[in-house]
Amino acid sequence: MTQPVSIVGAGLSKFGRQPGVTGREMAVTAITNALADAGLSWPDVQVAFGGSDGSGLADTLVAELGFTGIPFTNVKNGCATGGSALFSAVNAVRAGAADIALAVGFDKHPRGAFDPRPEEWGLPEGYGDAGLMVTTQFFGAKITRYMRQYAISADTLARVAEKAYRNGSLNPNAWRQEPMSAETIATADMVNDPLTRYMFCSPGEGAAAVVVASPEALGRIDRTPVHLRAITHRTRRFGSFEVFSPAIQGSGEPTSVSADAARAAFEQSGLAPSDVDVAQLQDTESGAEIMHMAECGFCEPGEQEEMISRGDTEISGRIPINTDGGCIANGEPIGASGLRQVHEIVTQLRGEAGDRQVRGIPRVGFTHVYGAPGISACTVLTV
């Protein structure tokens, strides 16, 4: 039986372009806000894990936070960096290495698409010369196949992005805070067919931090905890269709690392997708959210068309998804996204989301992050 772990604090910086503000400064802001949320200070933290794709080493943040001498481990795991940092912090508490642990993720990306180098991903130079490191091509190819298989329309892609911008307009920390119509989204410049410009998230800026605690520490913390019923982290299996391996291998349908991570999370929690009241799913672009709805168990492939049409995934719907606007409205600061998702679910379960608060009293939340080269992390949270 693993030791239960609870989230007692969560904090964000602003997301979006912030001239003159470094990624490190955003990280310090997020950590400060998470600690204040928990009613704690930096010396209370006994171990920390953090990561950034391109804004420096997280452990050097002690220069601003305080030289308390704690173990602070750097985590770099693509889009799953934040989820991996939280996974590590939770395991430190479960192992008895700490009563209070912190996870932080942050990034400040330049304008334009990500430009990964093939050699860093174990790929030959020719892979990049052929243009296959351009991730938008992968997303376009994958959703095109999915739409053909399961009768998903281009209108549904636009409606997913429309929801994201609408939810972002209700989120004071979001980058994109202006609603946008489905027609504008659908008729925007094509990036990689069928995905238009406004269906994609953009590399962005921001930071998020989460404080977790053991049952023994809860008595010293005057904050209603959110319980981490499950946290899982998986890498791809053979036959998966991934960002830098966009091919069908073997026979049958490709395996899904997201499905593996989500299934393990629900098994660990003792709950089912039908128990979830609010969810955060990776939405690097509109098609990703649609596919992840099925891969994480919230519907069967092909049911998304009707679900989205009748508003099931809206804030007022049966299974609200990406209530903070997701990556499409917040951008993708690689290190921060997974922890931003957790922050939003914590906020929703506490009933503190303001204009974007899910109706009723949400009791169960779910988060899912996915990234290259085929990695996923999921959580199940309860109050």
N, C-alpha and C positions, 0 to 999 in steps of 0.2 A: 504494500500500500504506500503510494508516494505521499509525501507531506503536502498538505494543502497550502496553496499560496494565494495571496490576495493582492489586488492592485489598490493602493491607498493614495496615489497621486498621479496626475497626468497633466502635462503642459505642452503648449505649442509656442512657436514664434509665429509671426505673420508668414504667409506663403505668397510667392510671386516675386517680381523684380523689386529689389531693394537696393538701389544705388548707395554705395558708401557703407553698407553693412556687410561684414564678412560672414562666411558660413560659421566660423567659430563663434562670432557674436550671437548669431541666431541660436546656436547650440546652448550657449550660456543662458540666453533668455528662456529657452524651453526648459532647461534643467531648473532654473530659478522658479519658474512658474509651477513645475511639477512638485518641487519641494514645498512651495507655499501652499499648494493645493492639499498636500498631505500634512501640513503643519509641522514640517521638519526643516532642518538646516543641513548644509553639506556635511558637517562632521558626523551627522547621524548615519550617513551612508557608509556601509561596511565593504561593499564591493560594487564595481561598475563595469559595464560593457557598452561599447559604442562604436559607431562606424560612419564613414563617409566615403563616397566614391571618388571625390576629387577635391575636398576642402580641408584635407589635413588629417592628422592622427588624433583620434578622440582622447587618448590618454593624456595628451598635452594640455587639455582643458583645465587640468589641475592648476596651471599657472594663474588662471582667473578665478577658479572655484575655491582653491585652498590646498595647501600642501599637507594633507592629512595622512599621507603614506599608504592609502588603501590600494589593493590590487585593482588596476583599471586596464582591461584587455581590449585591444582593437579588434573590430569585426569588419570584414569586407566580404560581402556575399551578394553582389549585384542588387537587384531590386528587393531581395529578401534580407538585406543588411539589417534593417530595423527589427524584423521578425526574428532574425537569428540572434541579435543582441538581447532581445527579450527572452528568447529560449534559453540563452546562457544565464541570464540573471535569475530566471525561475529555477533552473537546475542548481544554481549555487545555493539558493534558499532551501530547496528540497534536500540537498546534500548536507545541510547543516553548516555550510561554510559562512553563512551570514544570516542575520535576521531581517536586514533591510538592504535591498539591492536596487541598482538603478540601471536602466537601459536608455541610450540616447542615439538618435540618428539625425544627420544633418547633411546638407549639400547646397552648393551654389554653382549651378551650371551656366555656361555661356549660352547665348542665343544660338539657335540652329539645332539640327538633329544631333543625337549622340554619335560619336565617331570612334567606336571601339576598334582596337587593333587586333588583327587575326592572331598574332603570336601570343597574346595574353589569354586567348581562349583555346589554345592548343590546336590552332588551325593553320594550314599552310598560307603563305603570302598570296598565292593565286586566288584564294577564296575572297580576299578583299579586292583584288584587281578585277574580279568578275562582278563586283558590286553587291555581293551577297552579305556584306556586313551592314548594309542599310536595312535596319530593322523594320521599316515601314513595309518593305516588300514581303517580309514574312507574314506580318499581320494581314495584309491584303490577301495573300495566297490562302492563309488558313481560314479566314472568314468566308472567302469565296467558295471554297469547298464545302464548308458547313452550311451556307445558305442554299447551295444546290441540293445537298443531302436532305435538309430538313425544312425546306420551303420557308426560309426566313427572307423577308423583303427588305429592300433598301430603305423603305419608309421606317421600318423598325429601327434600323441603325440610326436614323436621324432622330427618332423619338427618344432613344437612350441618351444621346447627347443633349437634346433639349431639356430633359429632366435634370441632367448634371448641371447645366448652366442655371436652371431655375433654382435648384437646391443651393448652388454656390452663392446666389444672390441673397440667400438667407443666412449665410455664414460669414461673420465679420473677419475671419482669418483667411478666407479663400482669396485666391488670385483673381479668378474670373467672377465678377460680382454683377454682371449684366446678363439678364435673361436673353435667350436667342431662340428664334422660332425654328421649328423643324424645317420649314421651307428654306430659310437662309442657310441652314446647315447642309441640307441636301443639295443645294445648288451652288455651294462654294467650290473653289478650285479643287480638282481631283488630285490627290496625292498618290495613292496606289489603289486602283479600282478594287472594290467599290467604296473606299474610304476617302472622304473629302477632308479638307483642311480642319474643319471644326469638329470632326469626329475623333481627332487625336488629342491626347494630352501633349503638353510641351515640357521639355527639360526646364526645370524651375529652381526655385530657392526656398528653403525653409528648414525647420528643425522641429523635432518632437521628442519628448522624454516621458518615461513611465517609471514610477517607483513601486516596487513590490515588497511584500513583507510576510513573515511567518506568522502563524497563529499566536506565538508568544509575544511578538512585537505589537500585535493589534491592540492589546490592552494599554499600550503607551501612546496610541495614535488616536486623536479625536476626529476621526473621519470615517463615515460609513464605507466599508470596503466593498469592492466589486470582486467577486470570486473568480479565479482563473480555473475553470473546471477542466480545461484541456489546452495544451499547446503542443503543436506538432510541426515537424520540419522534415521535408523529404527532397531527395534528388530524383532525377528521372530514371526510369527503367528502359530496357531495350524496347525499341519500337515506338518511342515517343516522337512527336512532331514538334520540334522546338525552334527557337529563334535562330540558332546557328546550325540547325540540322533539319531543314525544311523538306523532308522526304518521308514517304511511307515505307517503312521497313518491315520485313517479315510478312505475315499474313493477317488478315482481319483488320479491325479498327486500331488506330494508334493507341498506345497506353497514354495515361494522363497523370502527370505528377500532381496536378491540382486535385484530381479525384482521389489519389492516394493519400494526400495530406488531409483532405477534408474527411474522408472515411475514417482515418485513424483518429482524428480529433473527436468525431462524434462517438466512436467506440470508447475512447478514453473518458469522455464526459458522461457516458450513460444516457445521452440525449440523442434526438434525431433532428434532421433538418426541419421537420414539421413543428418542432418545439420552438424554433427561432422566431423572435419578434422583430428583429432588425439586423441587417447584415451589411458588411462592407466587403465588396469584391473588387479584385484588381480590374481596372478599366483603362489600361494603357490606350485603348481606343474603344469605340462603341461595340465592336464585335467581340472584344474580350469579355465585357460584362455579360453579353448574351451567352457566350459559350460557357463561362464560369458558373452561370446560374444552374446549368445542368450538371457540369462537372462536380460542383459542390453539393449536389443532391437536392436542389430546391425545385426541380422539375425534370421531366423527361426531355431529351433533345427534340426540338420542334414545338414544344409547348410555349416557348418564350413569345412567339408571335402573338398569340391570344392573350397571354398574361400581360404583356406590355401594352397592348391595345386597350385592355379594360382597366389599366391603372394599378395593377397588383403591386408594382415595384415603387410606386410613388410614396411619399411620406405618409399619406392617408390610406395607403393600400394594404393588402393582406400581408405582404412581406417587403417592407421598405428596404431599398438597396441604395447605398451610397448617399445617405441623407445629407452629408456635408458637401456634396458635389463631386466626390471621388477625385481621381487623378485628372479627369478632364477639366474640372473647375479649379483644382488646387495646383495643377502642374505636377511634375514628377521630379522632386529632389530625391534621388535614388535612396540615400541613407535614411530619409525621414518617412517615406510613404507608409511602411508597415506599422510604424508607431502612431502615425496620424490616424490610421484606421482604428487602432485600439483606443486612442483618445476619444474619437467620435462615439464609439460604442459605450465607453465609460460615461460620457456625457449624457447619452440617451438613457442609459439604465438608471442614472441618477435623477432623471427628469429635469435636466438643466440645459436643454438644447434650445430654449427660447422658441423663435418662430419656426424652427425646423423640427420641433419636438414631435416624436411619434405619438399618435393618440393612444389613449388608454395608459396602462402601466406596463411598459416593456420589462420583461423579466429575464430574457435570454437573448444574447447577442453573439454574432459570429463575425470573424474577420478572416480574410484570405488575401495573400499576396503571392504573385507569380512573377518570375523574371528569368532572364537568360542565365545560364545556358539550358535551363530546365530545372527550376528549383521553386519550391512552394513552402509557405509557412501559414498555419491556420490557428485560430484560437476560438474557444467557446467560453463566453463570459456570462455570469449570472449574478443576480442580487438576491 
